[in-house]
Amino acid sequence: MKSSRQAKILEIIAEKDIETQNQLMEALLEKGIKSTQATLSRDIKELRLVKELSPDGHYRYVQSNRDEISDYAARLRKIFRESVTSYAVAQNIIVIKTLPGLADAACSTLDNMSIPNLIGTLAGDDTAFLAMKDNESAEQLCREIEVML
């Protein structure tokens, strides 16, 4: 639940300018996710969101650029440890099984990590498909997933 909500928060702030926690709470509600101000405050802190001045002179939430790569890797390992139940490779396709409702969070995190040779992801409720450029790339990513788990 938490990982999924945090993935949605990152998705929302990437799509539109969010100036306040109230606006963020409303945007989450539009996506079917109820949250409290206290929970959002903790999420903002954990995601290391900061406010920056937008070109139109208003402030908006953005991800901090500080330690961006290690933050993504740490977040990915956490999501995987908490939600992934199994994975398998079939040529250039990786199939990841997660706990119910967490496949989209896993895909969102992978999409934002700039993984070389990752063509795209597709998430269902508890299953994620990762299309890799070639068989070798798929096998390499599976080795990395094994280390993360």
C-alpha positions in Angstrom: 0.0 0.0 0.0 2.7 2.5 1.0 5.0 1.7 -1.9 2.0 2.0 -4.3 0.9 5.3 -2.8 4.5 6.7 -3.0 4.8 5.6 -6.6 1.5 7.4 -7.4 2.8 10.5 -5.6 5.9 10.5 -7.8 3.7 10.0 -10.9 1.4 12.9 -9.9 4.2 15.4 -9.3 5.8 14.5 -12.6 2.5 15.1 -14.4 1.4 18.4 -12.9 2.6 21.1 -10.5 1.5 20.4 -7.0 2.0 23.3 -4.6 0.5 22.1 -1.3 -0.1 18.8 0.6 -3.8 19.5 0.2 -3.5 19.6 -3.6 -1.5 16.3 -3.4 -4.2 14.7 -1.2 -6.9 15.7 -3.7 -4.8 14.4 -6.7 -4.3 11.1 -4.9 -8.1 10.9 -4.2 -8.8 11.4 -7.9 -6.6 8.3 -8.5 -8.6 6.4 -5.9 -6.1 6.6 -3.0 -7.2 8.1 0.3 -4.6 9.6 2.5 -4.2 11.8 5.6 -2.1 14.9 5.8 0.2 13.1 8.4 0.8 10.2 6.0 1.5 12.6 3.1 4.0 14.5 5.3 5.8 11.2 6.0 5.7 10.2 2.3 7.2 13.6 1.3 10.0 13.2 3.8 10.7 9.6 2.8 10.7 10.4 -0.9 12.9 13.5 -0.2 10.5 15.8 -2.1 11.4 19.5 -2.1 9.7 22.6 -3.3 11.2 24.5 -6.1 10.1 27.7 -7.9 8.3 27.0 -11.2 8.7 29.2 -14.2 5.3 30.7 -13.5 6.4 31.9 -10.1 4.6 29.3 -8.0 6.2 26.6 -5.8 5.8 22.9 -6.7 7.0 19.6 -5.3 9.8 17.9 -7.1 12.2 15.1 -6.3 15.5 16.2 -4.9 18.4 15.7 -7.2 20.7 14.8 -4.3 21.9 11.2 -4.4 19.3 10.4 -7.1 20.8 7.2 -8.3 21.4 5.7 -4.9 17.9 6.8 -3.7 16.3 5.0 -6.7 18.3 1.9 -6.1 17.5 1.9 -2.4 13.8 2.4 -3.1 13.8 -0.4 -5.6 15.5 -2.8 -3.2 12.9 -1.9 -0.6 10.0 -2.4 -2.9 11.3 -5.7 -4.1 12.0 -7.0 -0.6 8.5 -6.0 0.5 6.5 -7.1 -2.5 8.3 -9.4 -5.0 7.4 -13.1 -4.5 9.2 -14.6 -7.6 10.6 -13.7 -11.0 11.6 -15.6 -14.1 13.2 -14.8 -17.5 11.9 -16.1 -20.9 14.3 -14.9 -23.6 14.1 -11.0 -23.4 11.0 -10.9 -21.2 11.2 -10.9 -17.4 8.0 -11.8 -15.4 7.9 -10.6 -11.9 5.2 -11.8 -9.4 4.3 -9.5 -6.5 1.9 -9.4 -3.6 -1.5 -8.3 -4.8 -1.7 -4.6 -5.9 2.0 -4.0 -6.0 3.0 -4.8 -9.6 2.4 -1.2 -10.7 4.7 0.2 -7.9 7.5 -2.2 -9.0 7.1 -1.2 -12.6 6.9 2.5 -11.8 10.1 2.3 -9.9 11.9 0.3 -12.6 10.7 2.8 -15.3 12.2 5.7 -13.3 15.6 4.0 -12.8 16.9 4.5 -16.3 17.9 0.8 -16.6 20.0 0.2 -19.7 18.2 -1.9 -22.4 14.8 -1.8 -20.5 12.3 -1.2 -23.4 9.2 -1.0 -21.2 7.1 -2.5 -18.4 3.5 -3.6 -18.1 1.8 -4.2 -14.8 -1.3 -6.0 -13.8 -2.4 -6.5 -10.2 0.3 -8.9 -9.1 2.3 -9.6 -12.2 4.8 -7.3 -14.1 6.2 -7.9 -17.5 9.5 -6.3 -18.4 10.6 -6.2 -22.1 14.4 -6.0 -22.4 16.3 -5.2 -25.6 17.8 -8.7 -25.8 18.2 -12.0 -24.0 21.6 -11.0 -22.4 20.1 -7.8 -20.9 17.2 -9.8 -19.4 19.6 -12.3 -17.8 21.8 -9.5 -16.5 18.8 -7.7 -14.9 17.7 -11.0 -13.3 21.1 -11.3 -11.7 20.7 -7.8 -10.3 17.2 -8.7 -9.0 18.7 -11.7 -7.3 21.2 -9.5 -5.5 18.4 -7.0 -4.5 16.3 -9.8 -3.0 
